[in-house]
Amino acid sequence: MRFGSGSYDVRRSEGLNPSLLTTARHEITCTVAFLDGTERQFPVDRHAPGCILLDKVFAHLELVERDFFGLQFLYVLGTKETQKRWLDPCKSIRKQMLCPPFHLSFRVKFYVSDPSKLTEEYTRYHFFLQLRLDILEGRLPSAEGSLALLASYAVQCEFDSLRLSLLGFLS
């Protein structure tokens, strides 16, 4: 008894679309952690420069003042050594981040000397989130009195002053 001869196209027999299979090979998925603790995945072409991912992140956040922010990732130096680096918008993502997983963090890259020069409230909010994170993680050493003052400002931002005064916390 003979069970068949020749060959057949496995993709066609299993109903797989070849165009969908090739598209997935040309994309990488970058996971970006934001300052508010959320994460989002962004598919990008594997040969795309960093500016493509940055544009997608800024569009997702609807951030207008973009010059102050960037994406940071851990670069593996040796077997156990890592270094934080900024994603270069002009270079290919794959050349900067050599292998998956492609995890990046949205961070403030440049601080302004006078925060009142920031025109957008949403930009100031991201600066606040970055400062809060730096204080909580011990990257911004400060005197206890200054930390208490900063904590009071954070409380006012998180729970507006009016609501706290109604509850009797601020008097």
C-alpha positions in Angstrom: 0.0 0.0 0.0 1.3 3.4 -1.0 0.6 6.5 1.2 1.3 9.2 -1.3 4.1 10.6 -3.3 5.6 13.9 -3.8 5.4 17.0 -1.6 2.7 19.5 -0.7 2.7 23.1 0.6 2.3 22.8 4.4 1.3 26.5 4.8 -1.4 26.2 2.2 -2.7 23.0 3.7 -2.9 24.5 7.2 -4.5 27.7 6.0 -1.5 30.0 6.9 -1.2 33.2 5.1 2.4 33.7 3.9 2.2 37.5 4.0 1.3 37.4 7.7 4.2 35.1 8.4 6.8 37.3 6.7 5.4 40.5 8.4 6.0 39.1 11.9 9.6 38.3 11.1 10.3 41.9 10.1 9.0 43.4 13.3 10.2 43.5 16.8 8.1 44.3 19.9 9.5 46.9 22.3 8.0 47.1 25.7 8.1 50.6 27.2 7.7 51.2 31.0 6.2 54.6 31.7 6.7 56.9 34.7 3.2 56.2 36.1 4.0 52.5 36.4 2.2 51.3 33.2 3.7 49.4 30.3 2.8 49.2 26.7 4.2 47.2 23.7 5.0 48.9 20.5 5.7 46.9 17.3 8.4 48.4 15.1 10.3 47.3 12.0 13.4 45.5 13.1 15.6 47.9 11.0 13.8 51.0 12.2 15.8 53.8 13.8 15.1 54.8 17.4 13.1 57.9 16.3 10.3 55.7 15.0 9.8 54.2 18.4 10.2 57.6 20.1 7.5 59.0 17.8 5.1 56.1 18.7 5.7 56.7 22.4 5.2 60.4 22.2 2.0 59.9 20.1 0.7 57.4 22.7 1.4 59.9 25.5 0.1 62.9 23.4 3.3 64.7 24.6 4.0 68.0 22.9 7.3 69.1 24.5 9.4 66.1 23.5 12.9 67.4 23.8 13.2 66.7 27.5 12.4 63.0 27.3 14.0 59.8 26.1 14.0 56.1 26.3 16.5 54.3 28.4 17.6 50.6 28.2 20.0 48.3 29.9 23.0 47.5 27.7 24.8 44.3 28.5 28.6 44.8 28.8 29.7 41.4 30.0 28.3 38.3 31.5 27.0 40.1 34.6 27.6 43.8 33.9 24.9 46.2 32.6 24.9 49.9 31.9 22.0 52.3 31.4 22.0 53.9 28.0 19.7 56.3 26.1 18.2 55.1 22.8 19.8 57.1 20.0 17.1 58.3 17.6 19.4 58.1 14.6 20.6 54.6 15.0 18.8 51.3 14.4 17.1 49.9 17.5 18.5 46.4 16.8 22.1 47.8 16.6 21.7 49.4 20.0 19.8 46.7 21.8 21.5 43.6 20.5 19.0 40.9 21.5 15.5 40.5 23.0 13.8 41.2 25.2 13.5 44.8 24.1 12.6 46.6 27.4 12.9 50.3 27.6 12.0 53.0 30.2 10.5 56.4 29.4 12.5 58.9 31.4 13.3 62.6 31.7 16.5 63.1 29.8 17.1 66.8 30.4 15.9 68.9 33.3 15.1 72.6 32.9 16.5 75.2 35.3 13.2 77.0 35.5 10.1 74.7 35.5 7.9 77.7 34.7 9.3 77.7 31.2 7.5 74.5 30.5 4.4 75.4 28.6 2.4 72.2 28.9 0.9 71.0 32.2 1.3 67.4 31.0 5.1 67.9 30.6 5.3 69.3 34.2 3.3 66.2 35.4 5.9 63.9 33.8 8.7 65.9 35.5 6.9 65.4 38.8 6.6 61.6 38.2 10.3 61.4 37.4 11.3 63.4 40.5 9.1 61.3 42.7 10.6 58.1 41.2 14.2 59.4 41.7 13.4 60.3 45.4 11.8 56.9 46.1 14.7 55.0 44.5 17.3 57.1 46.3 18.8 58.7 43.2 18.1 62.2 44.4 19.8 62.6 47.8 18.4 65.4 49.9 18.1 66.7 53.4 15.2 65.5 55.5 13.5 68.9 55.6 13.7 69.1 51.8 12.3 65.6 51.5 9.4 66.5 53.8 8.6 69.6 51.7 8.8 67.6 48.5 6.5 65.0 50.0 4.0 67.6 50.9 4.0 68.9 47.3 3.6 65.3 46.1 0.5 64.9 48.4 -0.9 68.1 47.0 -0.4 66.8 43.4 -1.8 63.4 44.1 -4.8 64.5 46.2 -5.7 68.1 45.4 -5.5 70.6 48.3 -9.2 71.4 48.3 -10.2 67.8 48.9 -7.6 67.4 51.7 -8.8 70.6 53.4 -12.4 69.3 53.3 -11.2 66.1 55.0 -9.3 68.0 57.7 -5.8 67.0 56.7 -4.6 70.5 55.7 -5.4 73.3 58.0 
